Structures are given as structure tokens and as C-alpha cells.
Amino acid sequence: MAVLIVEDEPNVVSVLKRGLTEYGFESSTATNGLTGLQMATEQPFDIIILDVMLPHMDGIQVCKRIREQNPNIPILMLTALNSTENVVMGLDSGADDYLVKPFKIAELAARLRTLLRRRSPDAASIKNIYTIADLEVNTDAKTAARNKTPLNLSATEYRLLEYFIKNQRKVLSRIQILENVWDIDFNMGTNVVDVYINYLRKKLDKAGNVKLIHTVFGMGYMMKEAD
């Protein structure tokens, strides 16, 4: 899990990074409120650890600003002040939990896991939806839409699209596509891949303005937003 640590005390940062690594978390750090806010809103994190007392912008304000843009990401606030007023202020700003310094890493890791479990129903409901540009593929419902308009695909076209979107921005050779979409050892001389990619391209291009499936000459095909 990717964790953003917004904390200005170097010793605390060092302990957090080392300790959380042992519990399976990957951590990035920001040492002031403004940098933390920028990282939290521009990069994908699973959870945020946010100190209250920070340079440039305090943690309360950072938390409020993050919540304006991302209402779902779990936020745990850290503080050296354990008064009820401070706890309430942190929670009212949008934090999901509050931990008072000093604390044990084991307790922090347990709190983080609890927050992530609370969010898991929401995450589970969207984890099987893949997007690129204006294309959305739901691998649970086996449906696809571009510009919110459903695409009428054959079963083979859908499997091909699902394989592409799960491997977007990767060059896929014809043999890879054959093995993963058809699951049969086709004669390598067959042009079935090219035929079905042509079918799929026409349907995708008709429904949107941006070309998504590109030919990489001599190597195969790639799904990406721009050529």
C-alpha cells in the first residue's frame, strides 16, 4: 500500500518510513503542508499520515483541502497535543483517525490497516473498472462504453478489448494476443488477430475522437491515448 507521510520532524519521518516498510507499506514523504497538499492531490496514494503542526500550511488546513478534492482517501492525523479540542478539530477537518505522539509503530500500522478495510467496499466496487481516455471497461459486468455510450461488441471483440485495456501502454505481440484472447495454439500464419483488431478499432474509433489502438510496426500493437 502506498502511504504519504506529511511530517516535518526528520527523526519521526525516519522512524515512520523504516517501521512502515516492515509492515509492507511503501511510503513517500513531504516535509511541509504545501508540498504535502500538492503530492496528495496530484499522486495516487492509498492512505495519508498527516501531522498537525507543519510549516507553510498546518495539517488541519491541508486535510480540509484534500477532502475537497478526494473525499474517500483515508487520512490519519498525528499530533503531540492530546486534548479533546484538538482531537475534535482534527476529525472535523476530515480526518478518519487521530494518533497522539509518541506512539508505537505496531499501533500505527494496525490503525492504517483498519482504515483501509473500512474503505475496501468502495474500492472493491471499482477495482474491476478500467479506463483510458473516454473508454471504460467493466470486467465484472463484461461491458464497455465510450463517451458513456455502450459499445456493441462480440464476445471475441470484448475479450480482445479487455486484454488491451488491462495491458495498456504495453507493446503486445500477435502471439501474446493469440495465447491470451483465443487461448488456442493458432497457426502463426493466421491473420485472425489483425482481422479482429480491425473490427475493434472501427467500433472504438466510431464512438470516440481519440485513436486508442496503435500498430507498432514489426512488434505488434499497443493501447494508448496518443500516437
N, C-alpha and C positions, 0 to 999 in steps of 0.2 A: 504494500500500500504506500502511496506517495503522500508524505506529510510535509506541510510547510510550517517551519518554526519561525515565528516573528519574535525575536528576543535580542536585547542589546547587551546583555552581560555575557562576555566571551566564555567564562567558566561554565555558566549554565548551558550555553549552546553546545559546548564540547561534551558535557555530561549527557545532554539530551540526544545528540547525534550518535554517540557511542552506545548509549543504552538502548535506544530505539532500534538500532541496527541489529542488536542481539535478539530483539523480538520480531524481526522480519519486516521492519518499516524502512523505506527509503526516504531520507529527509533532505530538504533544501532549506536554506536559511535566509532571513532578511534581518538586518540589524537596526532598522528604524521603521516607523509606521508607514511612511510614504512608499518606501520600497516594498514593504510587505503588502500594502494595498495593491500596488501595481502587479506584483507577482501573483497574488491571489485572484485577480480579475483577468489576467492575461495567460496564465498557465493552468493546465489541468492538475488538480490535487484532489486526493480522496478525503483529506481532513486537514484542519488548520489548528496549530497550537499558537495562541496569541497572548503575549504579555500585556498587562495593562499599562505599565509605565514605560513609554517608548519615546525616543527623540522624534521631533518633527510633527508627529501626529500620535496621540495616545491610542491605546488599544480599544477603548470604548468607541471612539470615532471611526477607527479602522473597521471594527466589527459592524457598525451601522452601515458603512459604505459597502462592505462586502455583501451584506444582506440585501441591499438594494438591487444588486446585480445577480446574486446567486442565493436564493432563499433556501436551498437544500443542502449545501455543503456543511458537514458537522464542524463546529468551532468549539474548542476547549480553551478557556481563558486561564492564565496564570497570574497570580498576584502575591505580593508579600503582605497584603492587607486582608485580614480575615473578618472584618466587621460585617454585620448583616447588610448594612447600607451598601458596601462595596460589592457584595455578592449579588444583591438585588440589581444594582446598577449594571453589572456585567451581564446578567441574564436578560434584563430588559433591553439591552442593546442588541440582543440577538444571539448571544452565546448559548450553546446547548448544555455546557457543563462548566464547572469552576473548580480549580485546584489551587490550594494555598501553598506557597513556598515556606519551608523546604518540604519536599515530597520524595517518595521512593519511586524509582523508575517502574518497578513492577506495578505499583498502583496506577501510574500514568498510563502504562500500556493496557491495563485492564479497562480503564476508563475509555481509552480510544477504541478498543475492540467493542465495547458496549455501544458507543455512539455509532460505530459503523454497522453493527447489527440492527440498530433502530432504523437506519436508512436503507437496509437491504431490501425491503419490499418494493420501494420505489426504484432501486437500482435493478432489481430483478425484472421489473415490468418493462424496462427499456434496454436491457443489455443485449437483447436479440434484435434490435433495430439498428440497421447500418445505413449511413448516409454518405453521400458525396454530391457536392453541388446541390441541385434541387431534386436529386433522386433519393428515395427512401425505400429500403427493403426490410420487410418484417419476416425474419426467418422462422418464427413460430407460426404465424398465420400463412406463410408461404405466399405473401403478396408483395407487389411492388407498385410504386406510384412516382410520377414525375410531375413537378409543379402541382402536387396534390391530386393529380388526375391518375386513376388506376391504369396500369398497363395490362393489356390482354396478352398474356404470354402462354405459350405451350409449356408442358412440363419440362421439356429439354431446354427451352429458352430460359425458363426460370432457374433451373439448376446451373446453367452457364452464367447467368447474371449473379446468382448468389456466390458462385466461386470467384467471379471477378471482384465483387464488392468486398468480400472477405480478404482479398489479397490485393486491394487497390494500391497503386503506385509500385507494384512489383511486375517485372517482366515475366510473363508466363509463356512457356514454350508450348507448342502444339501437343507434344507427348504428355506434358503435365495436365493440360486441359482434357485430353482424351482419358487419361487414367482417373482423373477426379470427377469429371462430369458424366462420362459414359460408363466408367468402371468396367471396361472391356478392353482386351488387348487387340485394338484395331490394327489393321494393316497400316503401316506408316505412310503408305502412298495415298491413303484416303484423303479426300478434301472435306470430310464432314465438319471438321472444326471451322474451316473458313466459311462454309455454307451457313452454319448456324450463327456464327459471329456476324455475318452479313444480315441475316434475319433480325438478330437482336439489335444491331446498330440502327437499322431502319426504324424500328419501333422506338428506340431511345431518342434518336435524332428528331423524329417527328414530334415527340412530346416535349422537347426542350431546346434551348438555344445553344447550349454548350456541348461540344463533342466530348464524349467520355471514354470511348474505347478507341485506342490508338494502335496502329501497327508499328512494331519495332522491327524494321527490316532485317532479315537474316536471323532473328531471335524469337519472335513471337508477338504477343500482344500485351498491352498494359491499359489498366483503367486509371485515368487521372483527369483532372479538371481542364488542363491546358496542354496543348501540344508542345 
